[in-house]
Amino acid sequence: MVPGYQRLAAQFNISETCYLILLTHEVNGPTNTNPRFSLRWFTPVDEVDLCGHATLVAAHFLFAYGLVKSNTIEFSTRSGILTAKRVPEAKVPNSQDDWPTGYSIELDFPVVQVAETNFTDVAAISKSLNGASVVEINETSKGDHFILLSSGEAVVECQPQFVQIQNCPGRGMIITGPPLQGSGFDFYSRFFCPKLGINEDPVCGSAHCALAPYWCKKLDKCDFVALAASPRSGVVNVHLDEEKQRVFLRGKAVAVMEGSLLV
């Protein structure tokens, strides 16, 4: 089915398309009380190992449409077993419903390590970012350049040159910077990956698996409110568990369309 999955992802032509398969033999097993699904993610041109936004949407679909009764869903993925947990919010007084009026979804992902890189051509990186002021160049264990810019404003105003980014070594490019004063955020970021058919991911959840440990060292804290500063933008609530090397991402999703495919 992989060719079919990839063709559908190319047809949708969005950052990632995900596919769920219920692993029925594991749902009611003696060692597993949570429903488990196979989950795979595809960009328009390739399958990827980790994706936050599509995982959030997959969990929302299962919760919102009543397809699971558990508060926790397990996903079997190329990055191991990931979980999505329904986190209740304020309950309406005198309501007879078991569930509150709203809930967030918390994703449990592995840390992505950030380390020094052998690629130190600051001029080439700056040129690919249309002259942005580059403070530091690192690399993630996923093969992405991890670029610190001088400020959050520089992140927002960056005008990426996608042809030049595509010609840089590595997979993609995460840029980040300290927040604007009084913004209420801990850091800003954006993610570019034209090699995978994604010029810019509007809100890249998986990038925060690298951003969280990086900013933990700089800010000496483990809880963050981050701004994905793409033109579409989005807010990501992040918690880093340093001991277990896990990153928890919390957010919400809304269904904007639904339909059927004839295959």
Backbone torsions as a table, in degrees:
resi	resn	phi	psi	omega
1	MET	NA	-10.4	-175.7
2	VAL	-58.0	-44.7	177.4
3	PRO	-57.6	-38.8	177.7
4	GLY	-66.0	-42.5	177.1
5	TYR	-58.8	-45.1	-176.9
6	GLN	-67.4	-38.8	179.2
7	ARG	-65.0	-40.2	177.5
8	LEU	-64.4	-42.5	179.0
9	ALA	-61.7	-39.6	177.6
10	ALA	-65.7	-36.8	179.4
11	GLN	-67.6	-42.8	177.5
12	PHE	-66.2	-38.9	173.9
13	ASN	57.9	44.0	172.4
14	ILE	-116.5	176.3	-173.0
15	SER	-53.4	-51.8	176.9
16	GLU	-144.1	143.2	170.3
17	THR	-115.6	133.7	-177.9
18	CYS	-116.5	156.9	-178.0
19	TYR	-130.8	131.2	-179.7
20	LEU	-111.2	137.4	170.7
21	ILE	-133.1	124.7	177.8
22	LEU	-69.2	125.8	176.1
23	LEU	-90.6	81.1	-170.1
24	THR	-60.3	-32.2	-177.1
25	HIS	-71.3	-10.4	-178.4
26	GLU	-108.6	-12.4	-171.9
27	VAL	-63.0	-44.6	-174.7
28	ASN	-111.7	22.4	-179.7
29	GLY	-66.3	158.1	-175.5
30	PRO	-65.9	-22.3	-177.7
31	THR	-104.7	5.0	-175.8
32	ASN	-140.6	111.0	-178.7
33	THR	-95.9	-8.3	180.0
34	ASN	-99.1	144.6	175.5
35	PRO	-63.3	142.1	-178.2
36	ARG	-126.0	136.5	-179.8
37	PHE	-128.5	146.3	164.9
38	SER	-75.9	134.8	-179.4
39	LEU	-132.9	126.8	178.1
40	ARG	-130.0	148.3	-176.7
41	TRP	-124.2	138.0	179.3
42	PHE	-132.9	130.6	167.0
43	THR	-80.7	179.7	177.3
44	PRO	-60.9	-17.4	-176.0
45	VAL	-124.8	-11.3	-175.2
46	ASP	-162.5	161.3	173.4
47	GLU	-84.3	143.1	-178.8
48	VAL	-120.9	163.0	-174.2
49	ASP	-85.1	-22.3	-172.7
50	LEU	-156.5	138.1	178.0
51	CYS	-153.8	123.9	-178.4
52	GLY	-79.4	-50.6	-173.6
53	HIS	-61.6	-45.0	-178.2
54	ALA	-68.7	-30.5	175.8
55	THR	-68.5	-41.8	176.1
56	LEU	-58.6	-45.1	-179.1
57	VAL	-65.6	-41.3	178.7
58	ALA	-60.6	-44.6	179.1
59	ALA	-65.1	-42.3	178.4
60	HIS	-58.7	-44.6	179.4
61	PHE	-58.2	-46.2	-177.7
62	LEU	-67.7	-41.1	178.8
63	PHE	-70.2	-51.7	-170.8
64	ALA	-67.1	-31.5	-178.3
65	TYR	-94.9	10.8	174.4
66	GLY	68.2	25.7	-177.2
67	LEU	-84.8	-12.7	173.0
68	VAL	-134.3	147.7	178.8
69	LYS	-102.3	-20.4	-178.8
70	SER	-71.6	157.2	174.1
71	ASN	-80.2	-13.8	-176.4
72	THR	-128.7	136.7	175.9
73	ILE	-117.8	139.4	175.1
74	GLU	-107.2	137.4	178.2
75	PHE	-118.7	126.6	174.3
76	SER	-89.9	117.0	-171.1
77	THR	-135.2	176.7	175.1
78	ARG	-68.6	-12.3	176.1
79	SER	-105.0	19.0	-179.3
80	GLY	93.9	-163.9	178.8
81	ILE	-83.1	119.8	175.9
82	LEU	-111.0	150.8	178.9
83	THR	-122.4	150.8	172.2
84	ALA	-124.8	127.3	-175.1
85	LYS	-119.1	133.3	175.8
86	ARG	-82.2	121.0	-176.7
87	VAL	-111.9	109.7	-175.1
88	PRO	-69.5	152.1	174.8
89	GLU	-112.3	-159.2	-173.1
90	ALA	-61.0	135.8	179.5
91	LYS	-93.4	140.8	178.8
92	VAL	-68.4	129.6	179.2
93	PRO	-56.5	139.4	177.0
94	ASN	66.7	10.4	178.3
95	SER	-74.6	142.0	177.7
96	GLN	-93.0	-4.0	-178.2
97	ASP	-71.5	147.6	176.4
98	ASP	-71.7	-27.9	-175.0
99	TRP	-109.7	146.0	178.5
100	PRO	-69.2	176.1	-176.8
101	THR	-66.4	-25.8	-179.1
102	GLY	-149.0	162.1	177.3
103	TYR	-152.3	155.5	171.4
104	SER	-103.1	165.2	176.2
105	ILE	-117.8	126.5	-179.4
106	GLU	-107.3	122.9	179.4
107	LEU	-100.0	138.4	179.9
108	ASP	-110.4	107.8	-173.7
109	PHE	-121.1	158.4	175.3
110	PRO	-77.2	149.7	173.0
111	VAL	-64.2	141.2	170.7
112	VAL	-107.2	120.7	-174.3
113	GLN	-73.2	145.9	175.0
114	VAL	-117.7	128.9	-177.0
115	ALA	-141.1	170.5	176.7
116	GLU	-62.3	153.0	-178.4
117	THR	-119.0	154.2	175.2
118	ASN	-79.9	-15.5	-179.8
119	PHE	-88.0	108.2	-173.9
120	THR	-120.6	22.9	-179.2
121	ASP	-80.8	83.1	-177.7
122	VAL	-60.0	-38.1	-178.4
123	ALA	-61.9	-41.4	-179.8
124	ALA	-66.5	-42.0	178.5
125	ILE	-64.6	-46.1	179.9
126	SER	-60.2	-41.1	179.2
127	LYS	-63.8	-39.2	179.2
128	SER	-67.6	-19.5	177.5
129	LEU	-105.2	22.9	175.8
130	ASN	60.2	39.9	174.8
131	GLY	86.8	12.3	179.1
132	ALA	-60.8	149.1	-178.5
133	SER	-79.2	108.3	-177.2
134	VAL	-91.0	123.8	-179.9
135	VAL	-94.0	-37.3	-171.6
136	GLU	-155.3	142.3	176.1
137	ILE	-121.8	124.3	174.0
138	ASN	-129.5	-173.5	179.9
139	GLU	-142.7	141.6	177.3
140	THR	-90.8	164.4	178.3
141	SER	-69.6	-9.8	174.6
142	LYS	-89.8	-1.1	177.7
143	GLY	89.1	15.5	178.1
144	ASP	-94.4	140.8	168.1
145	HIS	-65.8	139.9	-179.5
146	PHE	-122.2	106.2	-168.3
147	ILE	-112.5	123.3	172.7
148	LEU	-92.5	123.3	174.7
149	LEU	-98.8	171.3	-171.9
150	SER	-69.3	-26.3	-175.4
151	SER	-160.4	163.4	173.1
152	GLY	-62.5	-34.3	177.7
153	GLU	-61.1	-39.4	177.8
154	ALA	-64.4	-35.0	177.1
155	VAL	-65.2	-46.6	-178.6
156	VAL	-62.9	-44.0	-172.7
157	GLU	-86.5	-4.3	-178.3
158	CYS	-58.1	134.9	177.4
159	GLN	-114.5	89.2	-174.8
160	PRO	-63.4	140.5	175.7
161	GLN	-102.5	96.1	-166.5
162	PHE	-66.2	-32.4	177.4
163	VAL	-64.0	-42.1	-180.0
164	GLN	-71.7	-36.0	175.5
165	ILE	-62.5	-41.0	179.4
166	GLN	-64.0	-29.4	-179.8
167	ASN	-83.4	-11.3	176.3
168	CYS	-73.4	150.5	174.9
169	PRO	-66.2	163.9	-179.6
170	GLY	92.4	179.3	-175.8
171	ARG	-85.4	-62.0	-177.9
172	GLY	-142.9	-161.9	-174.9
173	MET	-145.6	120.0	171.2
174	ILE	-98.4	127.9	171.6
175	ILE	-115.1	145.2	-177.9
176	THR	-149.0	162.8	179.2
177	GLY	-166.4	162.2	178.9
178	PRO	-66.6	154.9	-173.1
179	PRO	-75.9	162.2	170.1
180	LEU	-68.5	142.9	-178.2
181	GLN	-60.1	131.2	178.6
182	GLY	80.1	6.4	-177.2
183	SER	-75.0	-24.4	-176.4
184	GLY	87.1	-0.1	179.6
185	PHE	-103.4	158.5	177.9
186	ASP	-93.5	-29.7	175.0
187	PHE	-163.4	161.0	175.7
188	TYR	-112.1	154.9	175.5
189	SER	-156.7	162.3	170.7
190	ARG	-146.6	158.1	-179.1
191	PHE	-134.7	126.5	179.7
192	PHE	-118.3	134.7	-179.5
193	CYS	-152.6	64.3	-178.8
194	PRO	-62.3	-23.9	178.8
195	LYS	-64.5	-24.9	177.8
196	LEU	-102.2	16.1	178.4
197	GLY	80.2	13.7	-179.1
198	ILE	-120.6	96.1	176.9
199	ASN	-57.1	-51.4	174.2
200	GLU	-144.9	127.0	173.6
201	ASP	-80.6	119.6	-174.8
202	PRO	-55.8	-42.8	176.1
203	VAL	-142.8	105.0	-175.3
204	CYS	-97.1	101.4	-179.7
205	GLY	-63.8	-43.8	-175.6
206	SER	-65.1	-27.1	176.3
207	ALA	-60.9	-28.5	-179.5
208	HIS	-72.3	-13.2	173.1
209	CYS	-69.8	-21.7	172.6
210	ALA	-96.5	-37.0	-178.4
211	LEU	-64.7	-38.1	-176.5
212	ALA	-61.5	-53.3	179.2
213	PRO	-65.6	-31.3	178.6
214	TYR	-64.8	-50.4	-177.8
215	TRP	-75.4	-21.7	173.5
216	CYS	-60.2	-43.2	179.6
217	LYS	-67.7	-34.7	-177.8
218	LYS	-79.1	-37.3	-173.1
219	LEU	-104.6	-7.8	-179.4
220	ASP	55.7	49.6	177.0
221	LYS	-151.9	164.3	-175.6
222	CYS	-121.8	-4.6	178.6
223	ASP	-116.9	131.5	-173.3
224	PHE	-137.1	147.8	164.6
225	VAL	-114.4	113.7	-171.3
226	ALA	-114.1	147.9	175.8
227	LEU	-107.8	119.6	167.6
228	ALA	-81.6	106.0	-163.2
229	ALA	-94.0	32.3	173.2
230	SER	-67.6	168.0	176.5
231	PRO	-55.3	-32.5	177.7
232	ARG	-82.0	-35.4	173.8
233	SER	61.1	164.9	177.6
234	GLY	-176.5	157.3	-179.4
235	VAL	-105.5	135.3	179.9
236	VAL	-124.1	124.4	174.6
237	ASN	-94.2	126.0	-168.9
238	VAL	-129.7	137.9	170.4
239	HIS	-129.6	133.3	177.9
240	LEU	-106.0	125.3	171.0
241	ASP	-98.2	98.5	-175.1
242	GLU	-64.2	-38.2	-176.8
243	GLU	-65.7	-45.7	-177.4
244	LYS	-89.7	-6.7	-178.9
245	GLN	57.1	50.5	178.1
246	ARG	-126.3	150.4	177.0
247	VAL	-119.3	129.8	179.6
248	PHE	-108.8	122.6	179.8
249	LEU	-112.0	132.2	-177.8
250	ARG	-123.4	134.5	179.0
251	GLY	-167.4	-172.7	-179.9
252	LYS	-129.9	163.5	176.1
253	ALA	-138.2	156.3	178.1
254	VAL	-134.2	133.0	175.5
255	ALA	-77.2	125.6	-179.3
256	VAL	-109.5	-16.9	174.6
257	MET	-160.7	157.7	174.6
258	GLU	-148.2	157.4	-177.8
259	GLY	-172.8	-172.3	-179.6
260	SER	-126.5	147.2	176.4
261	LEU	-111.3	135.0	175.6
262	LEU	-97.9	113.7	-177.3
263	VAL	-123.0	NA	NA
